[in-house]
């Protein structure tokens, strides 16, 4: 997928992290929309669908797992990257998070590469969906 046409929804209740991710993604050519809470992120996703989601795990009000669960309910094929201070993938994220990254441990280029992989995998799956059978 051409990154200049991909829209990424970033969700984080901490402004500094949100702005850093926005700058990183925009510098790579993505269109970025941001939300400061899980509830706001879900509302934005419903009105402005995104090609992928990058969200914080630990947010007040609604954590990243609850947000991921709702986004997957709305759009099961949307890839989700969860960023966390936790070092291991929590069991509750299985089937929800396509990528789980520990904050501050990966270089920005690694994050961009993982996001590009998610988008490419999503597009490949969409291309391989069988067309509906012709009715007779």
C-alpha positions in Angstrom: 0.0 0.0 0.0 1.2 3.5 -0.8 1.7 5.1 2.6 0.5 8.5 1.3 -3.0 6.9 0.9 -3.1 5.0 4.2 -4.9 6.6 7.1 -3.7 5.7 10.6 -5.7 6.3 13.7 -3.6 6.9 16.8 -5.2 6.7 20.2 -3.4 7.7 23.4 -4.5 9.8 26.4 -1.0 11.3 26.8 -0.4 14.2 24.5 3.4 13.9 24.2 3.2 10.2 23.0 0.4 11.0 20.6 2.3 13.9 19.0 5.5 11.9 18.7 3.6 9.1 16.9 1.8 11.7 14.7 5.1 13.3 13.6 6.7 9.9 12.9 3.8 8.6 10.9 3.3 11.9 9.0 7.0 12.0 8.1 6.6 8.6 6.5 3.7 9.8 4.4 0.7 8.5 6.3 -2.5 10.5 6.9 -2.9 10.6 10.7 -6.0 11.2 12.8 -5.6 11.3 16.6 -7.8 10.7 19.6 -7.1 11.5 23.2 -9.2 8.7 24.7 -10.5 5.2 23.8 -14.1 6.5 23.5 -13.1 9.3 21.2 -11.0 6.9 19.1 -14.0 4.6 18.6 -16.2 7.5 17.6 -13.5 8.8 15.1 -13.1 5.3 13.7 -16.9 5.1 13.1 -16.9 8.4 11.2 -13.5 8.3 9.6 -12.5 4.6 9.0 -8.7 4.1 9.2 -6.5 1.6 7.5 -4.7 0.7 10.8 -4.9 1.6 14.4 -1.9 2.5 16.7 -3.0 2.7 20.3 -1.7 2.8 23.9 -2.5 -0.1 26.2 -2.8 1.9 29.4 -5.3 4.7 29.2 -7.7 6.1 31.7 -11.4 5.3 31.3 -11.0 2.7 28.6 -7.8 0.7 28.1 -6.4 -0.4 24.8 -7.8 -3.9 25.0 -11.4 -2.6 25.3 -10.7 -0.2 22.4 -9.2 -3.0 20.3 -12.1 -5.3 21.1 -14.7 -2.7 19.9 -12.7 -1.8 16.7 -12.4 -5.5 15.8 -16.2 -5.9 16.4 -16.8 -3.0 14.0 -14.2 -4.0 11.4 -12.5 -7.4 12.0 -9.9 -6.9 9.3 -8.5 -3.6 10.6 -4.9 -4.2 11.9 -4.2 -3.0 15.4 -0.8 -2.2 16.9 -0.8 -1.8 20.7 2.1 0.0 22.4 2.7 -0.7 26.1 5.1 -0.4 29.0 4.4 -4.1 29.7 7.0 -6.4 28.3 4.9 -9.4 27.4 1.8 -9.9 25.3 -1.2 -10.3 27.7 -3.5 -13.2 27.1 -6.4 -10.9 26.8 -4.9 -9.4 23.7 -4.9 -12.6 21.7 -7.0 -12.1 18.5 -7.2 -8.4 19.1 -3.6 -7.0 18.8 -1.9 -7.8 15.5 1.3 -6.3 16.9 2.3 -5.7 20.5 5.3 -3.4 21.0 7.0 -2.3 24.2 7.3 1.5 24.4 10.7 2.9 24.1 12.4 -0.4 23.1 12.1 -0.2 19.3 13.6 2.2 16.8 11.1 4.4 15.0 12.0 2.6 11.7 11.1 -0.7 13.2 7.6 0.6 14.1 7.2 2.0 10.6 8.2 -1.4 9.1 5.8 -3.3 11.3 3.0 -0.9 10.4 3.8 -1.3 6.7 3.7 -5.1 7.1 0.3 -4.9 8.7 -1.0 -2.8 5.9 0.4 -5.1 3.2 -1.0 -8.2 4.9 -4.4 -6.5 5.1 -4.3 -5.6 1.5 -3.2 -9.2 0.5 -6.1 -10.6 2.5 -8.6 -8.2 0.8 -7.3 -9.3 -2.6 -7.7 -13.0 -1.9 -11.3 -12.8 -0.8 -13.3 -14.9 -3.2 -15.9 -13.0 -5.2 -19.5 -13.9 -4.5 -20.9 -16.8 -6.5 -23.0 -15.9 -9.4 -26.7 -16.6 -8.9 -28.4 -18.9 -11.4 
